[in-house]
Amino acid sequence: MGALRAVGLMSGTSMDGVDVALIESNGETITAFGPSGYRPYSEAERTLLRQGLADARGIVARNQRPGALGAAERMVTEAHARAIADFLDSRNIARDSIDVIGFHGQTVLHRPDQRLTVQIGDGEGLTRAAGIPVVYDLRAADVAAGGEGAPLVPVYHRALARSLTGDGPVCILNIGGVSNISYIDGETLIACDTGPGNALLDDLMLKATGDAVDRDGATAARGRVDEDWVAKALALPFFAVSPPKSLDRNDFAALQLPDLPLEDGAATLTALTAAAVARIVPLLPVAPTRWIVVGGGANNPTLMRMLSERLQPASVQTAAAIGWQGDAIEAQAFAFLAIRSLKGLPLTFPGTTGVPVPLTGGILAKP
C-alpha cells in the first residue's frame, strides 16, 4: 500500500467535542494535509459524559458499562458519526475517497498498572454508520503488553518534526485535559504525560461560572499564584518518575485547592500545568532547545506566558506560529495511526509507553 487517505477523530479528556481531520500518508511521512473540522458536544451530552466518567470508576473489566456509561457510549458513537457526515458533506468529500477512519473514542478509565484502559465508542457501529472502514481501540494492545497505553501521538509528532529546521532536541507539548510531551532528537523518541493540562482549570471554571473554560486565560491573568501549593502538588510521587508514564484524569482528585478567590485559583492551576511541564526537563536526556505547543492550551496566552517563564532559556511557540494546524493535530494523529495500523507498523515504542518492543495496535471494522 502506498499513501492512503484517512480521517482521524479525537474526543479528549476536556470532553468539549469531536475534532475531525483529513490527511494523506504512507504511514511514515505526511504527503498531504486536508481540511479539519469540529463538532462541539451539547451541554446535555457533556453532562452525560461527566456522569459516565464518574460511573466508570468502578470498572474492573474492559467490557463493563455501569450506570450511565452505556448511554454515554451510544451518544459518543452517534456524535462521531454525525461529525464525520457533517465534515464530509460540507466539504463535498466522497465517502469512497476515504480509505480509513481512525477512531480514538472517549477515555473514561486508564489504569495501566492494572493493564486496564477503557475508551467508549462502538467501532463496529461507527463503520456501519459511516460506510468506511474504521480502526479503533488503539490503546488496548499496548496496555495488555505492559505499556502505559499513552501517549499515542508521539510517532505522528516525529513525522511532523521532520519538517523542522534547527539544532537540538525538540519537545512537542500537547495540552488537552492532560498534558503530554513528545521528546524528539533525531530518531530518539521519548514520551510521557507530564500532569494536568486543562482538566483541573476547566473543572474549577465550570463549578464557579458554569462555563468550563478560562477564555484567553483572562481569569488566571488577574490572579496571584499560590506557589507554596504548586510546590506541594509537585511533591506527589508521579512528578519524580522518569518517562514513560501516564495519568488518568481521575488521578488529579488528590489535588485539592485551598479556599482561594476564583482568579487566584485559576492562576494557581494554570501555574501547576506549566510547572509540571518544567518538572520533566531534568528527567530528559538533554534539555530541549525548542518547545512547540499544540492542543487547547496553546490558545491560552496566560498559560503560554507561564510556560515561557518556566522553560527558559528554551523557546516556546504555538503550533500555529509555525504553520501547523494546532487544534487538529491529535485528530490528524489518529488518522496517521489508523494508516500505520493497516500497514502493521508500530504505534508505540519502549521510549513512548514502556512497552517491551515496538508494537502495532488497533482493531479494524469494515462496513
MARRO-170022 format. One record per residue: x, y, z of N, C-alpha, C, O in turn. Coordinates in steps of 0.001 Angstrom, whole numbers, plus 500000, padded with zeros to 6 digits. Layout:
BEGIN
XYZXYZXYZXYZ...
This chain:
BEGIN
500835498806500000500000500000500000500870501244500000501843501329500749500516502213499154501199503498499166500493504437500117500058504042501199500384505706499693499708506691500533498202506412500574497590506063499564497635506573501743496201506385501957495590507688502447496266508531503036494296507833502189493549508990502709492805508541503952492055507565503917493014509253505051492407508855506318491798510057507014492314511172506934490696509809507694490076510804508564490310510360509999490037509213510353490817511269510823491027510980512232490004511701513089489574512810512775489622511044514185488635511582515123489223511574516518489853510596516921489025512656517264489552512719518622488587513444519531488162514562519242488244512800520634487487513419521719488319513251522975488452512140523489488880514343523475489872514254524528489298514379525923488084514403526120490217514458526901489802514481528292489094515775528677488452515843529725489207516813527827488454518037528101486965517856527829486147518635528321486607516842527054485207516493526764484424517671526183483256517872526514485077518445525314484399519594524727483747519276523388482792519945522993484246518267522686483670517936521392484562516997520609485524516444521142484233516820519330484922515883518448485704516668517400485123517427516625487020516483517380487863517044516328487941516044515178488004514834515393487937516569513958487978515755512744489068516318511833489178517535511682489867515451511228490911515931510325491222514886509268491145513682509517491572515364508094491912514513506950493380514692506603493864515818506488494089513578506436495455513616505933495639512515504893494833511590504788496722512643504131497194511571503259498590511193503730499421512067503975498853509893503857500141509451504386500402508010503972499483507238503698501692507674503938502088506280503736502399505593505058502870504456505080502130506291506166502416505748507487503776506132508026504080505860509187504601506758507204505912507236507640506017508750507530506498509418508445505564509281506405505578510723506181504171511182505811503344510388505363503913512470506005502618513038505629502759513601504226503552514514503993501996513060503300502105513505501911501176514679501609501428515433500670500108514844502389499208515992502191498359516190503442497929515231504083498131517460503772497211517818504849495889518256504223495858519098503325494799517667504715493484518067504253492823519014505235493482519540506132491540519234505076490816520136505980490593519494507347490806518297507536490166520314508279489810519834509605488475520432510014488011521403509417487862519849511035486569520328511496486377520019512965487240519423513611485233520432513484484966520287514914483464520224515133482703521016514576483051519262515961481656519188516378481601519278517897482011518338518577481105520389518449481055520505519907480003519585520498478981519304519873480265519121521708479222518430522451478242519456522998478641520552523393476974519107523023475985519955523680476168519857525186476876518978525676475528520761525919475644520702527373475063519393527906475597518812528851473955518928527292473371517658527722474325516495527467474420515578528282475028516532526341475993515474526032477178515510527007477642514465527463477665516714527323478769516814528281478342516328529662479110515665530359477114516660530051476609516200531340476573514670531392476959514069532394476109514050530311476074512594530244477488512011530299477716511001530965478430512637529607479813512159529642480395512266531044481066511346531510480144513380531715480664513528533070480073512477534011480772511961534883478785512159533835478174511118534655478779509755534318479053508951535210478982509505533036479617508254532623481024508126533175481441507044533587481758509238533183483116509236533727483098508874535210483937508103535676482151509427535941482034509104537363481664507636537567482204506978538456480749507124536751480318505733536886481406504753536464481390503591536872482351505217535647483413504329535160484428503974536233485210503041536052484434504697537348485469504466538366485410503063538951486415502559539452484250502431538893484117501095539450484409499975538471484281498805538835484795500288537243485052499257536231486250498398536633487282498911537067486095497093536480487216496173536691487487495318535454488469494577535417486613495417534431486797494683533173486430495616532025485527496441532157487123495487530909487003496450529814485605496531529213485217497576528690484847495440529282483526495438528642482411495908529568481254495938529150482712496271530795481676496725531714481227498154531357482043498999530989479923498400531474479356499717531200478348500059532300477145500097532043478821500305533505477898500547534616477203501904534515477691502816533848476067502022535182475379503302535302475083503934533960474502503307533074475494505189533822475212505970532609476183505669531477476069506254530400477145504761531701478212504581530725477713503991529406478221504346528343476726503096529462476186502538528226475543503609527375475760503656526164474745504482528002474119505586527265475172506550526745475046507075525639476213506787527540477282507679527100478009507102525887478379507844524977478215505784525867478886505169524721478047505310523454478581505609522386476747505097523568475883505272522384475932506715521902475983506965520698475916507658522824475977509067522447477298509396521755477312510094520741478404508896522299479716509152521702479766508621520271480253509304519370479269507415520066479273506821518722478429507657517768478862507959516656477239508028518192476349508832517341476952510205517046476861510691515918477566510834518052478173512150517845479329512069516852479490512958516016480127511018516935481225510852515976480699510567514577481261511057513598479629509785514467479036509523513152478522510816512529478703511050511334477881511655513343477390512935512818478558513848512452478493514571511458479625513817513253480791514646512956481406514269511613481786515140510831481502512969511350482035512520510052481126512955508913481589513512507918479835512698509062478891513035507990478915514529507691478963514931506529478881515348508733478896516797508523480198517249507877480196518107506994481313516666508319482626517034507782482717516710506293483120517558505496482347515495505918482461515087504511481462515825503634481804516279502542480217515944504115479180516579503297479458518062503083479272518570501977479895518755504113480116520197503995481295520527503095481411521653502611482171519556502866483343519795502016483271519018500704484233518974499938482112518408500462481898517637499220482972516576499016483476516389497909483313515885500101484292514800500038483534513477499927482716513150500786483808512730498879483118511454498666483588510421499678484782510305499954482640509673500227482995508653501208483928507603500626484817507110501321483735507257499362484586506210498782485997506705498476486840505928498028486263507998498714487628508501498555488438508374499845489642508629499852487775507978500939488447507819502232488729506342502462487823505510502404489991506024502724490389504623502912490084504104504307489742502933504476490207504975505315490040504500506688489745505673507610490134506809507339489056505380508697488815506337509776489568505854511010489494504678511363490285506750511660490930506454512934490070506992514064489878508202514179489549506094514904488546506420515922489143506186517303489341505042517714489429507262518015490003507116519348488954506756520382489233505967521285487748507315520275486747507147521311487006508091522473487853508980522387486274507892523557486390508757524731486954507956525896486338506992526351488125508354526377488710507661527521487895507935528778487643509087529129487488506870529446486750507019530706487492506386531876487175506652533036488478505550531572489275504924532629490626504537532053490703503965530966491693504852532785493033504497532309493869504087533515494332504937534276494062502776533685494831502226534796495841501219534248495655500011534394496900501707533623497857500782533002498525499855534004498946498757533641498629500287535282499229499402536278498381498154536501498881497137536983497080498231536145496175497076536210495926496471534823495068495605534651496697496947533843496517496546532438495071496760531997494444495890531391494565497951532323493162498263532051493060499669531487493480500630532131492506499794530290492205501097529704490882500968528960490651499983528259490017501960529114488678501897528515488398503186527754488373504277528324488190503029526450487728504123525604486354503734525067486228502760524323485328504489525440483988504149524963483793504665523539484378505669523133482955503949522799482711504232521392482692502923520631483613502115520749481657502717519862481424501451519165482000501529517754481399502123516859483175500922517565483813500968516246483004500281515173482935500768514044482384499149515503481560498436514523480341499285514143479964499356512974479728499930515149478586500794514869478975501999514034478211502432513171480163502546514287480609503719513535480872503371512074480539504155511185481467502202511812481728501842510417480430501595509663480342501887508470479412501058510351478109500883509687477483502240509364476901502422508295477603503179510285477007504499510060477740505275508973477110505966508172479058505167508942479856505959508014480031505294506656480235505978505653479951503949506613480202503240505365481663503241504971481989503090503794482550503411505945484000503496505721484680502600506757484231502563507903485745501876506398486460501091507407486941501960508567487331503111508374486909501398509761487282502120510979488324501305511742488147500107511964489406501964512139490364501376513076490113502014514438490131503238514565489879501188515456489529501689516777490260500871517845491023499958517529490015501211519109490625500524520260492147500495520108492769499433520121492722501677519966494129501796519609495084501681520801496290501531520608494561501749522029495432501681523200495541500281523812496512499976524505494548499438523556494409498196524319495602497261524163496046496680525153496133497097522966497229496142522762498463496556523541499161495711524102498731497849523579499894498344524314499753498058525813500680497550526445498590498387526371498367498172527803498413496681528145498960496290529177497835495857527274497845494411527512499269493850527526499541492843528179500180494517526795501571494065526738502432494683527832503646494482527864501787495451528743502527496045529843502959497471529637503693498022530457502507498098528527502826499501528282501870500435529003500862500004529564502200501715528980501356502728529608500103503029528776499121503552529303500136502701527480498979502967526625498804504420526261497846504767525570499700505278526705499626506702526438501014507301526687501778506793527507501330508379525973500548508936524873500775508146523582501790507471523410499790508256522678499857507549521401500375508420520254500804507887519230500346509734520404500637510608519264502121510816518952502414511377517896503081510405519794504475510752519501504983510327518139505766511058517532504571509172517632505069508751516318504597509717515233505288509912514233503426510322515426502971511353514480503751512649514692504122513320513728503995512996515947504798514186516213506175514071515546506695515052515016506760512872515577508069512696514933507960512934513424508851513534512823506879512470512822506683512716511392506568514213511115507123514707510134505847514939511978505739516388511811507089517070511980507436517983511231507850516611512982509111517273513319510154517138512223511121517899512199509982516203511332510954516031510242511006517261509341511979517453508611509963518099509387509942519301508556510616520490509221510771521540508597511025520340510495511610521454511234513088521603510917513769520638510569513566522826511045514994523092510909515535523538512270514769523926513152516832523480512428517444523897513685518056522728514419517742521568514150518944523053515360519672522037516112519038521822517481518279522654517979519376520685518068518962520405519431517640519686519517516861519684518563517382519073520662516129518344520848514923519279520827515000520436521240513825518752520341512552519473520286511545518712521146511524517481521143510709519449521883509584518847522588508289519396521998508093520608521907507420518490521605506071518887521227505192518625522434505076517493522903504578519681522928503782519636524142502304519737523781501849520752523253501567518676524072500129518666523813499393518931525121499533518179526086498605520009525145497865520355526357496375520237526074495754521149525528495818519092526459494379518899526457493928518867527902494349519713528692493078517909528275492728517756529671493949517357530485494144517835531603494774516474529916496070516066530457497140516619529526496902516746528324498311516948530057499430517390529224500364516223528956500626515409529841500867516147527723501870515135527412502886515690526446502619516651525725504053515078526436505143515542525580505620514442524658505491513253524949506174514871523540506989514018522682508356514685522569508475515792522043509380514005523064510759514498523002511403513857521778511464512633521663511878514696520873512402514212519594513810514750519396514025515962519386514762513848519241516153514225518971516664513260517927517138512171518253516567513665516654516843512729515569515793511631515585514594511907515543516248510383515645515304509268515716514943508886517154514115508001517366515555509543518138515209509294519536513824509846519827513532511009519546512982509003520389511600509392520662511251508950522076511234507757522381510974509921522930510578509668524313509285510417524564509113511538524084508383509818525304507094510472525531506563510125526902506919509104527490505697511001527401505003510730528654503964511804528909504006512880528312503035511504529798502186512537530370503024513311531382503880512739532058502774514614531482503512515431532442502667515823533642503214516165534691501353515781533513500476516179534607499214516824534082498837516604532931498554517621534912497316518259534469497552519166533271498579519837533168496585519169532377496552520154531311495480521171531650495658522014532530494355521081530935493242521993531185492203521428532152491291522150532556492318520155532531491219519489533233490860520155534556489689520439534804491853520409535411491549520987536710491025522409536578490090522796537280491624523189535679491164524552535452489746524563534898488913525364535324489473523669533944488122523590533380487095523243534457486006523816534499487456522292535331486534521904536399486261523075537339485122523293537753487314523830537676487145524995538546486232526027537905485331526554538558486462526318536625485666527342535941484218526894535803483301527702535945484008525614535527482643525107535394481883525265536704480735525709536717482529524900537800481871524978539107481570526423539492480521526709540070482495527339539170482354528729539612481506529576538681480821530496539129481546529271537375480904530165536399479876529483535510479080530156534855479885528143535480479005527427534561479586527293533169478974526665532306480764527874532930481436527803531633482771527103531851483630527614532569482949525936531235484098525071531549485364525474530813486030524629530215485709526775530851486951527215530222487304528609530742486427529437530988488596528847530901489086530191531197489462530825529876490597530688529420488530531512529261488724532012527898489878533002527836489913533992528566490828532707526938492025533528526735492861533662528010493688534567528118492644532754528984493389532843530229493105534104531013493912534509531849491951534739530751491673536054531328491506536005532839491962536907533543490853534954533349490658534856534803491998534642535501492301535315536486492794533715534997494104533459535603495011534675535520495820534899536420494894535465534460495749536641534287495531537663535387496425538455535684494348537654535997494039538617537060494395538081538449494267538793539445494841536829538510495056536191539805496507536146540233497416536528539495496692535665541458498018535512542048498259534031542326497397533356542890499401533536541941499719532116542070500092531793543518500888532498544139499508530724544039499899530178545334501057529213545092500852528015544893502283529754545112503465528958544761503704527850545769504221526791545411503337528073547025503516527018548032502655525805547691503099524664547817501417526059547258500535524938546893501070524219545660501035522990545595501568524984544673502139524360543469503298523450543865503403522329543367504168523926544757505309523116545185504847521843545894505419520773545685503819521955546726503297520771547408502695519782546416502878518572546551501981520293545424501393519414544408502478518672543642502328517491543332503571519365543339504662518736542578505437517725543411506278517000542879505164517670544717505808516663545567505149515297545456505660514317545998504009515221544754503382513918544541504346513007543778505059513479542893504381511712544103505383510813543511505403510800541990506469510639541395504240510967541341504189510884539879505212511800539216505850511414538236505371513007539745506178514011539052507671513689539082508428514244538285508107512821539968509520512449540035509846511209539204511016510864539043508822510539538678509029509303537919509519509636536515508975510517535848510551508921536074511072509134534721510106508590533682509356507656533966510112509163532475509253508629531412509734507253530978510901506905531162508806506459530391507409506785530094506509506632531328506780505819532212505443507423531368504449507363532444503179508022531925503215508847531012502055507642532525500783508200532061499844508383533236500059507838534318498805509157533004497838509519534030496421509228533572496129509191532377495556509026534536494113509035534320493595510380534819494107510916535802492593510925534155492043512211534578491656512188536049491796513197536740491172511050536536490747510942537927491913510962538918491699511129540118493147510794538425494301510836539316494499512213539940495221512350540928493863513230539370494019514581539888493126514854541100493182515934541688492311513879541466491370514103542559492075514469543860491502515150544710493320514016544016494061514313545246494523515767545313494916516239546380494483516471544204494963517848544173493816518799544480493120519252543571493622519096545742492533519962546183493084521350546485493962521512547332492560522343545784492973523715546042492490524186547407491427523765547862493253525052548066492713525713549255491609526686548848491350526872547659490969527296549817489889528231549554490482529550549055490914530390549844490493529712547744491086530889547109490037531633546298489070531021545844490205532943546104489359533632545129489498532973543754490538532388543452488468533062542929488477532387541632489709532756540811490343531883540220490046534026540771491189534456539955492483533806540438493303533368539631492663533744541768493876533129542300493877531619542073494921531030541794492710530997542192492622529573541919492964529259540477493703528315540198492423530053539556492713529838538136494195530051537848494798529283537098494783531087538438496207531349538229497057530206538782498050529813538169496669529679539933497440528615540575497371527320539775498383526639539615496194526974539275496069525747538479496771525889537134497348524924536632496728527073536551497455527305535296498956527173535538499678526594534726499417527719536667500840527618537010501248526173537257502363525778536919500351525375537846500672523964538063500913523254536745501857522473536623500069523516535756500264522908534441501645523239533890502360522356533417502018524528533954503319524951533430504462524370534252505464523924533692504323524370535577505394523867536438505588522367536269506713521872536331504490521640536055504598520195535851505332519887534549506091518921534477505110520706533521505855520528532271507339520777532521508181519996532077507666521860533229509068522171533504509727521078534341510930520842534238508925520418535165509460519363536052510004518181535267510829517428535785509560518000534025510006516858533237511394517078532643512079516117532294511815518345532526513067518650531818514264517920532419515031517330531658514471517921533738515635517195534287515575515690534071516588515008534230514420515163533716514267513725533520514503513306532062514415512123531735514804514279531187515059514005529767516566513905529522517348514440530308516989513229528443518425513069528180519172514394528052520266514554528594518572515346527329519151516677527120518001517676527196516902517390526721518236518816527774517178519826527858516776520275526456517645520648525668515482520249526119515046520700524802515417522170524566515399522986525488515744522477523341516017523868522976514775524566522445514733525791522330513766523768522125512568524334521484511344523545521924511355522315521952510282524279522267509007523687522637507935524193521683507834525391521423507136523264521166506020523613520281504751523122520958504614521933521244503827524033521213502633523728521995501441523525521073501145524363520222500760522392521258499572522062520480498426521785521451498637521709522662497228521637520923496070521364521763495454522650522293495909523752521985494407522483523099493649523630523569494464524613524387494198525814524350495459524123525129496272525013525953497041526048525163497398527095525702497304525775523888498020526742523056497208528013522841497758529045522455495898527943523089495033529106522899494910529962524158494131530915524189495676529626525191495616530328526472496885531164526645497930530623527004496810532481526395498027533311526475498667533317527861499889533417527975497856533211528917498427533199530263499261531943530477500353532005531040498744530803530028499499529560530136500759529620529277501820529174529713500660530157528081501838530267527217502903531143527872504091530831527789502497532228528518503462533091529218504142532335530354505361532406530514503349531608531142503922530853532256504869529768531768505901529523532394504538529117530664505442528116530095506758528754529661507831528208529920506678529899529006507897530581528554508791530933529734510013530807529655508171531378530843508949531750532027509622530536532656510781530608533065508901529426532735509423528259533458510337527389532602511082526570533140510295527552531274511112526722530393512322527463529835513016526944528961512579528664530327513754529401529858515022528561530058515116527820531036516001528666529142516097529582528005515534529010526695515730529606525636514855527890526749514294527315525523513209528228524960512557528968525696513029528162523654511948528916523025510643528141523158510639526910523135509543528860523296508216528260523401507311528956522402507151530175522452506715528187521492505822528777520491504670527830520217504755526630520476503604528384519694502450527562519352502672526889517997503470527340517176501939525801517797501986525114516504501536526042515383502088526018514283500520526865515675500014527774514637501094528737514167501106529139513004502003529111515071503050530060514717504022529501513689504699530263512998504100528169513580504998527573512575504207526938511430504758526186510626502917527248511366502117526811510233501434525478510381500851524979509419501486524871511581500765523621511814499329523923512224499037524996512753498439522972511978497041523100512393496935522609513841496549521468514095497282523482514773497466523073516159496271522381516770496430521377517465495068522897516526493879522304517140493494520978516493492690520230517048494063520677515317493693519462514597494725518358514732494520517263514208495830518616515421496952517681515382496596516325515980497005515297515439495845516292517081495503514984517649494594514202516706494766512994516545493632514874516082492781514174515114493614513682513936493428512556513474494534514518513446495442514085512382496243512865512830496465511937512052496670512876514083497474511769514593496711510454514540497293509417514222495425510480514845494667509224514826494361508772513406494156507580513179494323509680512454494286509276511048495596508573510687495591507523510045496708509160511105498036508597510842498188507222511499498705506289510885497733507103512754497832505820513458496973504750512797497356503581512759495807505147512273494962504167511573495676503626510345495600502432510058496369504495509620497121504051508448498248503109508878498455502062508264498969503481509927500044502608510413499493501267510878500123500231510669498319501280511508497704500025511935497392499135510740497664497935510771496823499715509685496517498938508478497778498319507883497736497218507334498895499029507993500147498562507403500955497691508366502033497209508018500425497490509588501137496667510559502370497331511138503257496647511648502441498665511067503592499397511589503403499680513081502269499734513555504488499859513820504356500122515262503650501442515536503845502429514826502828501441516576502188502656517069502900503171518308502992504379518527503404502242519121504057502602520376505407501917520483505681500927519805506257502476521364507649502076521439508087502032522901507427502614523761509190501349523188509665501333524569509855502725525172509596502929526358510300503670524369510543505020524875509306505893524981509366506976525563508189505444524429506987506273524493505968505768525498505304506566526160505835504455525623504861503898526570505462502858527505504790502385528422506729502497527280507349501456528098507003500051527661507339499093528356506336499901526521506026498578526003507347497858525708508307498512525301507431496534525897508725495854525776509379495978524402510601496081524304508573495968523343509092496068521976508156496964521177507002497130521571508611497554520059507694498335519227506469497497518863506586496330518489505295498115518982504052497339518908503003498070518091502764499263518282502383497339517179501238497896516464499989497695517316500072497156518420498841498121516817497630498012517602496414498412516785496518498699515592495265498428517437494020498801516775493265497595516268493843496544515989491960497769516156491054496751515605490395497338514361489940498481514385490339496579513291489746497039512035488316496539511938488048495342512043487396497491511733485999497166511463485671497585510038486031498680509606484991496714509315484645497006507923483130497101507776482395496390508461482657497977506883481204498112506679480598496815506178479390496745505952
